[in-house]
Amino acid sequence: LIFSDIGKEAIVNTQVRTLHQKASLLILEPSTCHNSDTESTDLPAKSSSYQEFYKTIQQLISQMQIPLIQHLINALYIGDDKEGIKIYAMSIVPQLISVSKTVHGYLQSMLIDNVGSYDAEKDFTNVMKALYSTLVPIGISCSDIGKYYQATATTATVTGGTSHNGRNFPPCVTSNPSTSSHMFSSHTLANYDPTTSSTTYTSTIDLDILQIKILMKMGNHIAASWIYESGRHSFQTGTTSDILDGFSFLPDNGSSTSSSNNIVNYQSLKQMATNNGILHKNIWYSKYVDYMKGDNFFGNSLVSSVFSLSQEELNEGYQGGGNEDTLRIKWSSISQHTEVVSKTLQYFVLQPFAFGLMYLAVEKCFDESSLKMNSQVWKKKGDDGQQSISPTYYIEQIWDEAASYLIGSLEGQYDKDDEISYMYSDDYDPQFGFGLYALANTRCNQFGTCSTYRNMPPSSPGRAKIVSVYRDLFYIGKNQITSLQCEELLETTIKQAQRWSLVPIIQSVIRYAIKVEELKAGSTLKVLAEGEMFALVVLPLFHHHKSSGNENDAARVDLDMIETDQSIFERNMIVQQGVKPVQDGALEVARSLSTVVVDFSLPCEYIGETSGVSPCNFGGEITSENASGVNSIYGMSFFWALIVCFLVIRTAFS
């Protein structure tokens, strides 16, 4: 009765009962729990009934969290029953480690470890802000929580920012992921502000990777495979589902092209890993396919080969997984298999898919007929009915969605003006996440490539210089889309962003080469697998210009030297059974990488060095002044504020 009208059944009870009945009916379907053509008790075939059953169970689990959260809010609001706060917090907070390390740490300290110090008048608002931030990833909306009713006639709504008895309810802004009402909401990603797509729901795909990694570390690779195949935290938006179905715009009346559904539609990493259309729009992807012996879905093959192993094989090692040319190595510990899966998902699934979307945006930009600029008035749904939008809106939406995958949800939000804000508070870690930003931030402290800002504590984790470059490229690309500067979008923005994505990868290869060179053959340490996975990102690109023509003739290097350096690099970083890894030493690995650095015009000031090792120490140094495309980026830095201002104003009037 605290969160619903007196005398009525709690909405959550109705939902739980309905979902339970649906699950009960689905489980009776023969194809739900068994392959349709076999009596095998292995993992079920992913039939439509299985997928519906999986989604129903996930939604049921989310609904069962609602009463616990409601009781926690009530205990927090009253504030006197510290044991009650702790009990309800212990039912919710431990689960949030798979949603946000920052929020989990804050709530763990405030509501469990130091609950005796909780002061409702001082702490309630901040605790509620933290709690609200976790609702979307666990599949709950503000309306699911409902209105909070006190015993008095005064009411406070969870969604409205009401103040009562010194307790301020902060605004709770989510949309129900089971409907299309969220399709046009935006969400700040680190230091980039999307203006279109529901990045609140797409960026959380990195939470699937985090949960998969946690489950695999616990030895539960079967449950990890379910999340990989069917998804858990990222909900399909109009853009995503349209792209997966071949891309189509909303019709004239603004209604969705897909039928409404009362069940959540998750986007899965496997959908991305097997989406041939999007992946092959990425101009680098064919190079990886060639290196992986023609396997068009090599990312899926790598992950599936690990998930197909028995528990004993995960612990004791296993040669191959159906495609030995792809897996290449006998990993012999759960920690190594965990790194193979998580790094594959990061760098051979999510990142190629994101760049594929960027190239799709270019394709749509060039195809003016797809915009229907002269034949259709574009509309979108909004709170006030139909609203006119830009004819490039859906291309911008593709762009924002691509950015959301490259950045991810775990990196938090950076202050827009590159000043120190809460990102350097005690409970924030800019190195935590699975996107480009987190990897670059992790490496910048090790390679001396962090930016410095006033008021930053010396002991604080830094932010990489390259992160500001990524941000500028995202904004510049958005502006080029709105002005239909399609050629510039392709040549000066996307190709540059893709090249510069190699900076933290190259740093990572060197970092792990240093760690691994002291190991013996057959080591079970996870750093061995980490080093190889980063190396596999670079290896197919050694012949980048041999097959596609040099984008920068001034940076062309001798192809015979590339052949030699690729062989040296592969011999040292791709682990072979019975052979000592990095046998020639980390310095030789760095030297072999120098041709890649020059070939891709990567500025050495962003690569740096660690322990005296850097590919830039072997000649041919590239600086930001002579790097291809760098001047064009910073030549536009004068217009950066204008770009942001333009986007914000246009959004406000759309």
Secondary structure, DSSP 8 states (H G I E B T S, - for coil): --SS-TTS--HHHHHHHHHHHHHHHHHTSHHHHS-TT----SS----HHHHHHHHHHHHHHHHHHHHHHHHHHHHHHH---HHHHHHHHHHHGGGGGGT-HHHHHHHHIIIIITGGG--HHHHHHHHHHHHHTTTGGGT--HHHH-EEE-SSS-EEETTTT-EETTEE--------TTSSTTTT----BBTB--SSS-HHHHTTHHHHHHHHHHHHHTT-HHHHHHHHHH-SS-B--HHHHHHHTT-----TT---SS---SS--B--HHHHHT-HHHHTTSTTHHHHHHHTTT-TTHHHHHHHHHHTS-HHHHHH-BS-SS-HHHH-S-B-SHHHHHHHHHHHIIIIIIHHHHHHHHHHHHHHHH-HHHHTTTT---EEEETTEEEE--TTHHHHHHHHHHHHHHH-STT-B--TTS---GGGSTT--TT-SSSHHHHHHHHHHHHT-EE--TT--TTS--EEHHHHHHHHHHHHHHHHHHTT-HHHIIIIIIHHHHHHTHHHHHHHHHHHHHHHTT--TT---HHHHHHHHHHHHHGGGTTHHHHH--S-GGG---HHHHHHHHHHHHHHHS--TTS-TTTT-HHHHHHHHHHHHHHTT--HHHH--BTTB-GGGGS----TTTSTTHHHHHHTGGGHHHHHHHHHHHHHT-
